[in-house]
């Protein structure tokens, strides 16, 4: 049942429909082990019943009020939530486009990074950490190429 909250102006046009959500702490029986497991989140009663065949409410509900028309958080993209799959010729959206072109660093930062990497390569070699050493050497080589390209 929506709850209407009156705004500070007191006008009836400014009333906002608020929904009341009751989130319960609960525990459920694990299907594999048969043991009771306390849930690490709170959920509505119908959502718990839909997901777990055997459950138990363990405390009073946490009551939240919010906009009834607002969309709740979903970890899935809008296309997946709508059941739409990507076609073969479609490209997936860039999740982290800032990593495609990382910001440039100035010459002083590059010199400090090269100094650190030289010492880190020595540290890794003495402790026989060859995988870390190879990664640092690759980064050191990339910095050398970037610095010479910037100077030209």
Buried (B, 14 or more C-beta within 10 A) or exposed (E): EEEEEEEEEEEEEEEEEBBEBEBBBBBBBEEEEEEEEEBEEBBEBEEBEEEBEEBEEEEEBEEEEEEEEEEEEEEEEEEEEEEEEEEEEEEEEEEEEEEEEEEEBEEEEBEEBBEEBEEBBEEBBEEEBEEBBEBBBEBBEEBEEEBEEEEE
